[in-house]
Every structure is written in structure tokens, then in C-alpha cells.
């Protein structure tokens, strides 16, 4: 995840953009920070999904093929 400083900066820029507006440099910084945040979030979610195994009520593995393939691909 992003550092606390970067998260604080994202929030600070967001608040400033709503109240008084951002300079071009600040708007660019905000876009870069948001892009980095989304990239980290997506990676974290992907890692989390790779730990999931779906089982039906009878105990059979019914994990979607796409997820199984993604896990295999990640390991190799």
C-alpha cells in the first residue's frame, strides 16, 4: 500500500481542489499519485484473489477456471 505521507498528500490535494483549485503542477502531482494508488490497489486485490479457493456446499473445488489459470501463471 502507499505510504501514509502519500495518502495524506492525495487527501490534501483533493480537499484543496474542491475549495480553492489546484495549480497545473499540483494537478499533475494529483494525477500521478492517483495512478500510483490505483496500481497498488489493483496489485493488492490481485494478490488477495490469488489466495481464494471457492468450494461448494459438498466440499468440491469450484474455483473459476480463469482464477486457477491466473494462479498457475503467477507461480511459473
PDB file of N, CA, C and O in Angstrom:
ATOM      1  N   UNK A   1       0.831  -1.177   0.000  1.00  0.00           N
ATOM      2  CA  UNK A   1       0.000   0.000   0.000  1.00  0.00           C
ATOM      3  C   UNK A   1       0.879   1.245   0.000  1.00  0.00           C
ATOM      4  O   UNK A   1       2.075   1.174   0.282  1.00  0.00           O
ATOM      5  N   UNK A   2       0.288   2.354  -0.312  1.00  0.00           N
ATOM      6  CA  UNK A   2       1.021   3.609  -0.331  1.00  0.00           C
ATOM      7  C   UNK A   2       1.379   4.054   1.081  1.00  0.00           C
ATOM      8  O   UNK A   2       0.716   3.692   2.053  1.00  0.00           O
ATOM      9  N   UNK A   3       2.428   4.835   1.169  1.00  0.00           N
ATOM     10  CA  UNK A   3       2.837   5.345   2.474  1.00  0.00           C
ATOM     11  C   UNK A   3       1.796   6.327   3.006  1.00  0.00           C
ATOM     12  O   UNK A   3       0.990   6.874   2.254  1.00  0.00           O
ATOM     13  N   UNK A   4       1.835   6.533   4.305  1.00  0.00           N
ATOM     14  CA  UNK A   4       0.887   7.463   4.934  1.00  0.00           C
ATOM     15  C   UNK A   4       1.069   8.872   4.400  1.00  0.00           C
ATOM     16  O   UNK A   4       0.102   9.620   4.258  1.00  0.00           O
ATOM     17  N   UNK A   5       2.316   9.235   4.104  1.00  0.00           N
ATOM     18  CA  UNK A   5       2.590  10.574   3.575  1.00  0.00           C
ATOM     19  C   UNK A   5       1.918  10.786   2.218  1.00  0.00           C
ATOM     20  O   UNK A   5       1.333  11.838   1.959  1.00  0.00           O
ATOM     21  N   UNK A   6       2.012   9.773   1.357  1.00  0.00           N
ATOM     22  CA  UNK A   6       1.405   9.905   0.029  1.00  0.00           C
ATOM     23  C   UNK A   6      -0.115   9.933   0.125  1.00  0.00           C
ATOM     24  O   UNK A   6      -0.771  10.689  -0.592  1.00  0.00           O
ATOM     25  N   UNK A   7      -0.674   9.111   1.006  1.00  0.00           N
ATOM     26  CA  UNK A   7      -2.129   9.121   1.189  1.00  0.00           C
ATOM     27  C   UNK A   7      -2.595  10.476   1.725  1.00  0.00           C
ATOM     28  O   UNK A   7      -3.620  11.006   1.297  1.00  0.00           O
ATOM     29  N   UNK A   8      -1.834  11.023   2.658  1.00  0.00           N
ATOM     30  CA  UNK A   8      -2.169  12.332   3.213  1.00  0.00           C
ATOM     31  C   UNK A   8      -2.099  13.399   2.123  1.00  0.00           C
ATOM     32  O   UNK A   8      -2.930  14.306   2.085  1.00  0.00           O
ATOM     33  N   UNK A   9      -1.117  13.292   1.249  1.00  0.00           N
ATOM     34  CA  UNK A   9      -0.958  14.268   0.159  1.00  0.00           C
ATOM     35  C   UNK A   9      -2.112  14.155  -0.836  1.00  0.00           C
ATOM     36  O   UNK A   9      -2.611  15.170  -1.322  1.00  0.00           O
ATOM     37  N   UNK A  10      -2.536  12.938  -1.141  1.00  0.00           N
ATOM     38  CA  UNK A  10      -3.684  12.747  -2.029  1.00  0.00           C
ATOM     39  C   UNK A  10      -4.913  13.435  -1.443  1.00  0.00           C
ATOM     40  O   UNK A  10      -5.622  14.158  -2.142  1.00  0.00           O
ATOM     41  N   UNK A  11      -5.157  13.203  -0.154  1.00  0.00           N
ATOM     42  CA  UNK A  11      -6.308  13.811   0.508  1.00  0.00           C
ATOM     43  C   UNK A  11      -6.200  15.329   0.568  1.00  0.00           C
ATOM     44  O   UNK A  11      -7.189  16.042   0.399  1.00  0.00           O
ATOM     45  N   UNK A  12      -4.989  15.812   0.812  1.00  0.00           N
ATOM     46  CA  UNK A  12      -4.766  17.254   0.882  1.00  0.00           C
ATOM     47  C   UNK A  12      -5.064  17.905  -0.472  1.00  0.00           C
ATOM     48  O   UNK A  12      -5.737  18.934  -0.539  1.00  0.00           O
ATOM     49  N   UNK A  13      -4.558  17.299  -1.541  1.00  0.00           N
ATOM     50  CA  UNK A  13      -4.795  17.851  -2.879  1.00  0.00           C
ATOM     51  C   UNK A  13      -6.270  17.769  -3.261  1.00  0.00           C
ATOM     52  O   UNK A  13      -6.793  18.668  -3.918  1.00  0.00           O
ATOM     53  N   UNK A  14      -6.927  16.714  -2.858  1.00  0.00           N
ATOM     54  CA  UNK A  14      -8.347  16.573  -3.157  1.00  0.00           C
ATOM     55  C   UNK A  14      -9.157  17.672  -2.466  1.00  0.00           C
ATOM     56  O   UNK A  14     -10.035  18.291  -3.065  1.00  0.00           O
ATOM     57  N   UNK A  15      -8.843  17.892  -1.212  1.00  0.00           N
ATOM     58  CA  UNK A  15      -9.550  18.933  -0.458  1.00  0.00           C
ATOM     59  C   UNK A  15      -9.282  20.313  -1.065  1.00  0.00           C
ATOM     60  O   UNK A  15     -10.192  21.131  -1.202  1.00  0.00           O
ATOM     61  N   UNK A  16      -8.028  20.554  -1.423  1.00  0.00           N
ATOM     62  CA  UNK A  16      -7.675  21.848  -2.000  1.00  0.00           C
ATOM     63  C   UNK A  16      -8.367  22.057  -3.344  1.00  0.00           C
ATOM     64  O   UNK A  16      -8.809  23.163  -3.654  1.00  0.00           O
ATOM     65  N   UNK A  17      -8.462  20.986  -4.146  1.00  0.00           N
ATOM     66  CA  UNK A  17      -9.102  21.128  -5.463  1.00  0.00           C
ATOM     67  C   UNK A  17     -10.579  21.491  -5.321  1.00  0.00           C
ATOM     68  O   UNK A  17     -11.138  22.169  -6.183  1.00  0.00           O
ATOM     69  N   UNK A  18     -11.215  21.040  -4.233  1.00  0.00           N
ATOM     70  CA  UNK A  18     -12.628  21.349  -4.011  1.00  0.00           C
ATOM     71  C   UNK A  18     -12.841  22.759  -3.467  1.00  0.00           C
ATOM     72  O   UNK A  18     -13.884  23.369  -3.702  1.00  0.00           O
ATOM     73  N   UNK A  19     -11.847  23.276  -2.738  1.00  0.00           N
ATOM     74  CA  UNK A  19     -12.034  24.576  -2.100  1.00  0.00           C
ATOM     75  C   UNK A  19     -11.486  25.729  -2.930  1.00  0.00           C
ATOM     76  O   UNK A  19     -12.202  26.684  -3.230  1.00  0.00           O
ATOM     77  N   UNK A  20     -10.218  25.635  -3.297  1.00  0.00           N
ATOM     78  CA  UNK A  20      -9.618  26.790  -3.988  1.00  0.00           C
ATOM     79  C   UNK A  20      -9.039  26.487  -5.351  1.00  0.00           C
ATOM     80  O   UNK A  20      -8.640  27.411  -6.059  1.00  0.00           O
ATOM     81  N   UNK A  21      -8.978  25.227  -5.744  1.00  0.00           N
ATOM     82  CA  UNK A  21      -8.425  24.858  -7.039  1.00  0.00           C
ATOM     83  C   UNK A  21      -6.949  24.537  -6.952  1.00  0.00           C
ATOM     84  O   UNK A  21      -6.267  24.909  -5.996  1.00  0.00           O
ATOM     85  N   UNK A  22      -6.465  23.836  -7.970  1.00  0.00           N
ATOM     86  CA  UNK A  22      -5.064  23.414  -7.999  1.00  0.00           C
ATOM     87  C   UNK A  22      -4.302  24.109  -9.121  1.00  0.00           C
ATOM     88  O   UNK A  22      -4.864  24.475 -10.154  1.00  0.00           O
ATOM     89  N   UNK A  23      -3.009  24.278  -8.886  1.00  0.00           N
ATOM     90  CA  UNK A  23      -2.145  24.761  -9.955  1.00  0.00           C
ATOM     91  C   UNK A  23      -1.920  23.604 -10.918  1.00  0.00           C
ATOM     92  O   UNK A  23      -2.277  22.465 -10.615  1.00  0.00           O
ATOM     93  N   UNK A  24      -1.336  23.886 -12.066  1.00  0.00           N
ATOM     94  CA  UNK A  24      -1.048  22.822 -13.040  1.00  0.00           C
ATOM     95  C   UNK A  24      -0.118  21.777 -12.443  1.00  0.00           C
ATOM     96  O   UNK A  24      -0.310  20.580 -12.656  1.00  0.00           O
ATOM     97  N   UNK A  25       0.880  22.216 -11.703  1.00  0.00           N
ATOM     98  CA  UNK A  25       1.842  21.295 -11.095  1.00  0.00           C
ATOM     99  C   UNK A  25       1.154  20.401 -10.058  1.00  0.00           C
ATOM    100  O   UNK A  25       1.427  19.203  -9.977  1.00  0.00           O
ATOM    101  N   UNK A  26       0.265  20.996  -9.275  1.00  0.00           N
ATOM    102  CA  UNK A  26      -0.451  20.221  -8.266  1.00  0.00           C
ATOM    103  C   UNK A  26      -1.416  19.229  -8.912  1.00  0.00           C
ATOM    104  O   UNK A  26      -1.566  18.101  -8.441  1.00  0.00           O
ATOM    105  N   UNK A  27      -2.069  19.657  -9.994  1.00  0.00           N
ATOM    106  CA  UNK A  27      -2.984  18.763 -10.701  1.00  0.00           C
ATOM    107  C   UNK A  27      -2.224  17.576 -11.286  1.00  0.00           C
ATOM    108  O   UNK A  27      -2.708  16.444 -11.248  1.00  0.00           O
ATOM    109  N   UNK A  28      -1.044  17.832 -11.823  1.00  0.00           N
ATOM    110  CA  UNK A  28      -0.204  16.766 -12.368  1.00  0.00           C
ATOM    111  C   UNK A  28       0.229  15.817 -11.244  1.00  0.00           C
ATOM    112  O   UNK A  28       0.181  14.598 -11.403  1.00  0.00           O
ATOM    113  N   UNK A  29       0.646  16.379 -10.121  1.00  0.00           N
ATOM    114  CA  UNK A  29       1.049  15.566  -8.970  1.00  0.00           C
ATOM    115  C   UNK A  29      -0.121  14.700  -8.491  1.00  0.00           C
ATOM    116  O   UNK A  29       0.057  13.529  -8.157  1.00  0.00           O
ATOM    117  N   UNK A  30      -1.314  15.292  -8.461  1.00  0.00           N
ATOM    118  CA  UNK A  30      -2.502  14.562  -8.028  1.00  0.00           C
ATOM    119  C   UNK A  30      -2.769  13.378  -8.963  1.00  0.00           C
ATOM    120  O   UNK A  30      -3.070  12.277  -8.502  1.00  0.00           O
ATOM    121  N   UNK A  31      -2.659  13.602 -10.257  1.00  0.00           N
ATOM    122  CA  UNK A  31      -2.887  12.527 -11.227  1.00  0.00           C
ATOM    123  C   UNK A  31      -1.869  11.397 -11.058  1.00  0.00           C
ATOM    124  O   UNK A  31      -2.225  10.220 -11.125  1.00  0.00           O
ATOM    125  N   UNK A  32      -0.609  11.758 -10.839  1.00  0.00           N
ATOM    126  CA  UNK A  32       0.436  10.743 -10.662  1.00  0.00           C
ATOM    127  C   UNK A  32       0.213   9.941  -9.379  1.00  0.00           C
ATOM    128  O   UNK A  32       0.375   8.721  -9.362  1.00  0.00           O
ATOM    129  N   UNK A  33      -0.159  10.640  -8.310  1.00  0.00           N
ATOM    130  CA  UNK A  33      -0.427   9.949  -7.046  1.00  0.00           C
ATOM    131  C   UNK A  33      -1.639   9.025  -7.159  1.00  0.00           C
ATOM    132  O   UNK A  33      -1.629   7.912  -6.632  1.00  0.00           O
ATOM    133  N   UNK A  34      -2.671   9.485  -7.840  1.00  0.00           N
ATOM    134  CA  UNK A  34      -3.864   8.653  -8.038  1.00  0.00           C
ATOM    135  C   UNK A  34      -3.530   7.415  -8.863  1.00  0.00           C
ATOM    136  O   UNK A  34      -3.991   6.312  -8.568  1.00  0.00           O
ATOM    137  N   UNK A  35      -2.727   7.615  -9.894  1.00  0.00           N
ATOM    138  CA  UNK A  35      -2.317   6.490 -10.746  1.00  0.00           C
ATOM    139  C   UNK A  35      -1.534   5.461  -9.921  1.00  0.00           C
ATOM    140  O   UNK A  35      -1.765   4.258 -10.039  1.00  0.00           O
ATOM    141  N   UNK A  36      -0.621   5.936  -9.099  1.00  0.00           N
ATOM    142  CA  UNK A  36       0.170   5.050  -8.246  1.00  0.00           C
ATOM    143  C   UNK A  36      -0.727   4.324  -7.244  1.00  0.00           C
ATOM    144  O   UNK A  36      -0.551   3.132  -6.989  1.00  0.00           O
ATOM    145  N   UNK A  37      -1.695   5.059  -6.676  1.00  0.00           N
ATOM    146  CA  UNK A  37      -2.625   4.459  -5.724  1.00  0.00           C
ATOM    147  C   UNK A  37      -3.427   3.335  -6.376  1.00  0.00           C
ATOM    148  O   UNK A  37      -3.540   2.243  -5.819  1.00  0.00           O
ATOM    149  N   UNK A  38      -3.978   3.605  -7.552  1.00  0.00           N
ATOM    150  CA  UNK A  38      -4.775   2.594  -8.244  1.00  0.00           C
ATOM    151  C   UNK A  38      -3.944   1.374  -8.618  1.00  0.00           C
ATOM    152  O   UNK A  38      -4.415   0.241  -8.517  1.00  0.00           O
ATOM    153  N   UNK A  39      -2.722   1.602  -9.045  1.00  0.00           N
ATOM    154  CA  UNK A  39      -1.834   0.495  -9.398  1.00  0.00           C
ATOM    155  C   UNK A  39      -1.570  -0.383  -8.174  1.00  0.00           C
ATOM    156  O   UNK A  39      -1.614  -1.610  -8.269  1.00  0.00           O
ATOM    157  N   UNK A  40      -1.300   0.230  -7.041  1.00  0.00           N
ATOM    158  CA  UNK A  40      -1.036  -0.526  -5.806  1.00  0.00           C
ATOM    159  C   UNK A  40      -2.298  -1.247  -5.347  1.00  0.00           C
ATOM    160  O   UNK A  40      -2.233  -2.396  -4.910  1.00  0.00           O
ATOM    161  N   UNK A  41      -3.439  -0.580  -5.445  1.00  0.00           N
ATOM    162  CA  UNK A  41      -4.702  -1.190  -5.038  1.00  0.00           C
ATOM    163  C   UNK A  41      -5.002  -2.412  -5.895  1.00  0.00           C
ATOM    164  O   UNK A  41      -5.370  -3.465  -5.374  1.00  0.00           O
ATOM    165  N   UNK A  42      -4.846  -2.277  -7.199  1.00  0.00           N
ATOM    166  CA  UNK A  42      -5.130  -3.396  -8.103  1.00  0.00           C
ATOM    167  C   UNK A  42      -4.207  -4.576  -7.835  1.00  0.00           C
ATOM    168  O   UNK A  42      -4.643  -5.727  -7.841  1.00  0.00           O
ATOM    169  N   UNK A  43      -2.933  -4.289  -7.602  1.00  0.00           N
ATOM    170  CA  UNK A  43      -1.982  -5.357  -7.305  1.00  0.00           C
ATOM    171  C   UNK A  43      -2.347  -6.057  -6.001  1.00  0.00           C
ATOM    172  O   UNK A  43      -2.277  -7.283  -5.904  1.00  0.00           O
ATOM    173  N   UNK A  44      -2.730  -5.282  -5.014  1.00  0.00           N
ATOM    174  CA  UNK A  44      -3.132  -5.840  -3.731  1.00  0.00           C
ATOM    175  C   UNK A  44      -4.374  -6.718  -3.885  1.00  0.00           C
ATOM    176  O   UNK A  44      -4.447  -7.798  -3.298  1.00  0.00           O
ATOM    177  N   UNK A  45      -5.338  -6.264  -4.661  1.00  0.00           N
ATOM    178  CA  UNK A  45      -6.557  -7.038  -4.888  1.00  0.00           C
ATOM    179  C   UNK A  45      -6.248  -8.331  -5.646  1.00  0.00           C
ATOM    180  O   UNK A  45      -6.806  -9.381  -5.327  1.00  0.00           O
ATOM    181  N   UNK A  46      -5.386  -8.265  -6.623  1.00  0.00           N
ATOM    182  CA  UNK A  46      -4.992  -9.458  -7.374  1.00  0.00           C
ATOM    183  C   UNK A  46      -4.320 -10.465  -6.456  1.00  0.00           C
ATOM    184  O   UNK A  46      -4.620 -11.657  -6.514  1.00  0.00           O
ATOM    185  N   UNK A  47      -3.415  -9.995  -5.611  1.00  0.00           N
ATOM    186  CA  UNK A  47      -2.749 -10.889  -4.655  1.00  0.00           C
ATOM    187  C   UNK A  47      -3.764 -11.534  -3.719  1.00  0.00           C
ATOM    188  O   UNK A  47      -3.663 -12.720  -3.405  1.00  0.00           O
ATOM    189  N   UNK A  48      -4.727 -10.758  -3.280  1.00  0.00           N
ATOM    190  CA  UNK A  48      -5.764 -11.279  -2.391  1.00  0.00           C
ATOM    191  C   UNK A  48      -6.603 -12.345  -3.104  1.00  0.00           C
ATOM    192  O   UNK A  48      -6.886 -13.397  -2.531  1.00  0.00           O
ATOM    193  N   UNK A  49      -6.993 -12.080  -4.335  1.00  0.00           N
ATOM    194  CA  UNK A  49      -7.797 -13.044  -5.082  1.00  0.00           C
ATOM    195  C   UNK A  49      -7.055 -14.359  -5.312  1.00  0.00           C
ATOM    196  O   UNK A  49      -7.670 -15.423  -5.371  1.00  0.00           O
ATOM    197  N   UNK A  50      -5.741 -14.280  -5.440  1.00  0.00           N
ATOM    198  CA  UNK A  50      -4.954 -15.494  -5.655  1.00  0.00           C
ATOM    199  C   UNK A  50      -4.916 -16.390  -4.418  1.00  0.00           C
ATOM    200  O   UNK A  50      -4.465 -17.531  -4.509  1.00  0.00           O
ATOM    201  N   UNK A  51      -5.369 -15.910  -3.287  1.00  0.00           N
ATOM    202  CA  UNK A  51      -5.393 -16.732  -2.081  1.00  0.00           C
ATOM    203  C   UNK A  51      -6.756 -17.396  -1.865  1.00  0.00           C
ATOM    204  O   UNK A  51      -6.930 -18.174  -0.927  1.00  0.00           O
ATOM    205  N   UNK A  52      -7.715 -17.089  -2.731  1.00  0.00           N
ATOM    206  CA  UNK A  52      -9.078 -17.577  -2.546  1.00  0.00           C
ATOM    207  C   UNK A  52      -9.300 -18.898  -3.269  1.00  0.00           C
ATOM    208  O   UNK A  52      -8.855 -19.093  -4.400  1.00  0.00           O
ATOM    209  N   UNK A  53      -9.992 -19.789  -2.593  1.00  0.00           N
ATOM    210  CA  UNK A  53     -10.422 -21.054  -3.179  1.00  0.00           C
ATOM    211  C   UNK A  53     -11.926 -21.142  -2.946  1.00  0.00           C
ATOM    212  O   UNK A  53     -12.393 -21.008  -1.815  1.00  0.00           O
ATOM    213  N   UNK A  54     -12.679 -21.366  -4.014  1.00  0.00           N
ATOM    214  CA  UNK A  54     -14.133 -21.422  -3.919  1.00  0.00           C
ATOM    215  C   UNK A  54     -14.563 -22.889  -3.821  1.00  0.00           C
ATOM    216  O   UNK A  54     -14.184 -23.718  -4.648  1.00  0.00           O
ATOM    217  N   UNK A  55     -15.368 -23.192  -2.786  1.00  0.00           N
ATOM    218  CA  UNK A  55     -15.850 -24.551  -2.586  1.00  0.00           C
ATOM    219  C   UNK A  55     -17.371 -24.537  -2.470  1.00  0.00           C
ATOM    220  O   UNK A  55     -17.946 -23.643  -1.849  1.00  0.00           O
ATOM    221  N   UNK A  56     -18.015 -25.530  -3.070  1.00  0.00           N
ATOM    222  CA  UNK A  56     -19.475 -25.607  -2.941  1.00  0.00           C
ATOM    223  C   UNK A  56     -19.848 -26.277  -1.621  1.00  0.00           C
ATOM    224  O   UNK A  56     -18.976 -26.645  -0.834  1.00  0.00           O
ATOM    225  N   UNK A  57     -21.147 -26.431  -1.388  1.00  0.00           N
ATOM    226  CA  UNK A  57     -21.611 -26.981  -0.112  1.00  0.00           C
ATOM    227  C   UNK A  57     -21.210 -28.442   0.106  1.00  0.00           C
ATOM    228  O   UNK A  57     -21.238 -28.927   1.237  1.00  0.00           O
ATOM    229  N   UNK A  58     -20.838 -29.143  -0.965  1.00  0.00           N
ATOM    230  CA  UNK A  58     -20.405 -30.538  -0.850  1.00  0.00           C
ATOM    231  C   UNK A  58     -18.893 -30.654  -0.657  1.00  0.00           C
ATOM    232  O   UNK A  58     -18.369 -31.757  -0.501  1.00  0.00           O
ATOM    233  N   UNK A  59     -18.191 -29.517  -0.667  1.00  0.00           N
ATOM    234  CA  UNK A  59     -16.747 -29.524  -0.471  1.00  0.00           C
ATOM    235  C   UNK A  59     -15.951 -29.639  -1.755  1.00  0.00           C
ATOM    236  O   UNK A  59     -14.732 -29.806  -1.715  1.00  0.00           O
ATOM    237  N   UNK A  60     -16.624 -29.551  -2.899  1.00  0.00           N
ATOM    238  CA  UNK A  60     -15.936 -29.627  -4.187  1.00  0.00           C
ATOM    239  C   UNK A  60     -15.334 -28.273  -4.546  1.00  0.00           C
ATOM    240  O   UNK A  60     -15.941 -27.225  -4.327  1.00  0.00           O
ATOM    241  N   UNK A  61     -14.145 -28.320  -5.094  1.00  0.00           N
ATOM    242  CA  UNK A  61     -13.481 -27.093  -5.535  1.00  0.00           C
ATOM    243  C   UNK A  61     -14.174 -26.592  -6.800  1.00  0.00           C
ATOM    244  O   UNK A  61     -14.155 -27.267  -7.829  1.00  0.00           O
ATOM    245  N   UNK A  62     -14.777 -25.425  -6.726  1.00  0.00           N
ATOM    246  CA  UNK A  62     -15.458 -24.832  -7.877  1.00  0.00           C
ATOM    247  C   UNK A  62     -14.858 -23.461  -8.218  1.00  0.00           C
ATOM    248  O   UNK A  62     -15.539 -22.568  -8.723  1.00  0.00           O
ATOM    249  N   UNK A  63     -13.580 -23.330  -7.928  1.00  0.00           N
ATOM    250  CA  UNK A  63     -12.883 -22.090  -8.247  1.00  0.00           C
ATOM    251  C   UNK A  63     -12.951 -21.866  -9.761  1.00  0.00           C
ATOM    252  O   UNK A  63     -12.677 -22.790 -10.526  1.00  0.00           O
ATOM    253  N   UNK A  64     -13.309 -20.662 -10.203  1.00  0.00           N
ATOM    254  CA  UNK A  64     -13.394 -20.405 -11.644  1.00  0.00           C
ATOM    255  C   UNK A  64     -12.069 -20.711 -12.357  1.00  0.00           C
ATOM    256  O   UNK A  64     -10.989 -20.456 -11.823  1.00  0.00           O
ATOM    257  N   UNK A  65     -12.174 -21.258 -13.563  1.00  0.00           N
ATOM    258  CA  UNK A  65     -11.005 -21.637 -14.348  1.00  0.00           C
ATOM    259  C   UNK A  65     -10.071 -20.441 -14.560  1.00  0.00           C
ATOM    260  O   UNK A  65      -8.849 -20.580 -14.510  1.00  0.00           O
ATOM    261  N   UNK A  66     -10.647 -19.296 -14.792  1.00  0.00           N
ATOM    262  CA  UNK A  66      -9.840 -18.095 -15.025  1.00  0.00           C
ATOM    263  C   UNK A  66      -8.941 -17.796 -13.825  1.00  0.00           C
ATOM    264  O   UNK A  66      -7.777 -17.436 -13.996  1.00  0.00           O
ATOM    265  N   UNK A  67      -9.475 -17.943 -12.617  1.00  0.00           N
ATOM    266  CA  UNK A  67      -8.693 -17.704 -11.407  1.00  0.00           C
ATOM    267  C   UNK A  67      -7.624 -18.773 -11.234  1.00  0.00           C
ATOM    268  O   UNK A  67      -6.489 -18.462 -10.875  1.00  0.00           O
ATOM    269  N   UNK A  68      -7.978 -20.035 -11.488  1.00  0.00           N
ATOM    270  CA  UNK A  68      -6.996 -21.115 -11.396  1.00  0.00           C
ATOM    271  C   UNK A  68      -5.849 -20.883 -12.371  1.00  0.00           C
ATOM    272  O   UNK A  68      -4.683 -21.043 -12.010  1.00  0.00           O
ATOM    273  N   UNK A  69      -6.174 -20.508 -13.605  1.00  0.00           N
ATOM    274  CA  UNK A  69      -5.148 -20.251 -14.617  1.00  0.00           C
ATOM    275  C   UNK A  69      -4.256 -19.091 -14.203  1.00  0.00           C
ATOM    276  O   UNK A  69      -3.039 -19.131 -14.390  1.00  0.00           O
ATOM    277  N   UNK A  70      -4.871 -18.059 -13.640  1.00  0.00           N
ATOM    278  CA  UNK A  70      -4.098 -16.899 -13.201  1.00  0.00           C
ATOM    279  C   UNK A  70      -3.129 -17.281 -12.076  1.00  0.00           C
ATOM    280  O   UNK A  70      -1.996 -16.800 -12.041  1.00  0.00           O
ATOM    281  N   UNK A  71      -3.575 -18.145 -11.161  1.00  0.00           N
ATOM    282  CA  UNK A  71      -2.699 -18.609 -10.078  1.00  0.00           C
ATOM    283  C   UNK A  71      -1.516 -19.389 -10.634  1.00  0.00           C
ATOM    284  O   UNK A  71      -0.374 -19.187 -10.220  1.00  0.00           O
ATOM    285  N   UNK A  72      -1.810 -20.306 -11.602  1.00  0.00           N
ATOM    286  CA  UNK A  72      -0.750 -21.119 -12.206  1.00  0.00           C
ATOM    287  C   UNK A  72       0.266 -20.224 -12.929  1.00  0.00           C
ATOM    288  O   UNK A  72       1.477 -20.408 -12.807  1.00  0.00           O
ATOM    289  N   UNK A  73      -0.252 -19.270 -13.670  1.00  0.00           N
ATOM    290  CA  UNK A  73       0.597 -18.357 -14.438  1.00  0.00           C
ATOM    291  C   UNK A  73       1.509 -17.558 -13.505  1.00  0.00           C
ATOM    292  O   UNK A  73       2.673 -17.309 -13.818  1.00  0.00           O
ATOM    293  N   UNK A  74       0.967 -17.166 -12.372  1.00  0.00           N
ATOM    294  CA  UNK A  74       1.721 -16.376 -11.389  1.00  0.00           C
ATOM    295  C   UNK A  74       2.856 -17.176 -10.781  1.00  0.00           C
ATOM    296  O   UNK A  74       3.929 -16.639 -10.504  1.00  0.00           O
ATOM    297  N   UNK A  75       2.612 -18.481 -10.572  1.00  0.00           N
ATOM    298  CA  UNK A  75       3.622 -19.336  -9.960  1.00  0.00           C
ATOM    299  C   UNK A  75       4.764 -19.685 -10.906  1.00  0.00           C
ATOM    300  O   UNK A  75       5.864 -20.011 -10.460  1.00  0.00           O
ATOM    301  N   UNK A  76       4.509 -19.618 -12.208  1.00  0.00           N
ATOM    302  CA  UNK A  76       5.548 -20.003 -13.188  1.00  0.00           C
ATOM    303  C   UNK A  76       6.213 -18.840 -13.819  1.00  0.00           C
ATOM    304  O   UNK A  76       7.100 -19.014 -14.655  1.00  0.00           O
TER     305      UNK A  76
END
